[in-house]
Amino acid sequence: MGMGGGLMLPRPVPMERIRREGQRLGYTGEALEDFVTIIACIDDLYVEVEVRRTADEARAVVVRAKK
C-alpha cells in the first residue's frame, strides 16, 4: 500500500442474503431464524477481526514511514 493506496475494509453480508442462502439450504421457520442469527454473528466477528487487523497493519506502515 503506497501513499496513494486505499484501505479495503470488509462489509457485513446483508441479512437478506444470509436468509436466502438458508432457504436455499432448506432451512425453514425457527431453524431458518437460528441459521440467520448464527451466520450474522459469525460475519460480525469476522468483520471486526479484519478491521482491527487492517488498522494494525496501517499503523505499522505509518510507524515505518516515520523512521
N, C-alpha and C positions, 0 to 999 in steps of 0.2 A: 504494500500500500504506500504510494508516494504522496507527496503533498497535495496532489490533485485527486487522490483516491477518495472513495466514499466508503461508508460502512454499510454492509448488507446485514440487516437485522431480521431474524425470523419473525413471522407473524403467526398468530394463532390460527388454527384451522377453524373455519366458520362452523358453528353448531349445526346448521342445516346440512352441511356436507357430511359431518360425522353421523347425523341421523340417517341420511340417505344411504351411507355405507352400512350402517347397522341394519337397515331394512333390506338392503341387497344381500346381506349375510343371513337373513331370515329371522332376525330378532323382531319381536312384537311386544306390545304392552309394557309391563313393568321391566321385562328383560331389555327391551329397547332403551328405556329410560336409564337403566343401570349402565348399559353399554355407552350411551352418550355421556353420562356423568364421568365414568371411569376414563374414557378416552380423552375427554376435555381436560380432566385433571392432569393426566399424563402429559398432554400437549402443553398445558400451562407451565408445568415444571420444566419441560424441555426448553421452552422459550426463555424462561428465567435463567436457566443454566447457560444457555447460549449467549444471552445478552451480557451476563456477567463475564463470561469468557472473552467476548469481544471487547468489552470495556477494559479488562485486564491487559489484553494484547495492545489496545490503543495506548494505554498508559505506558506500557513498556516501550513502545515506539517513541513516545514523547520524551521519556527519560533518556533513551539512547540518542535522540536528536539534540538534546541539551548538552551532551558531553563533548 
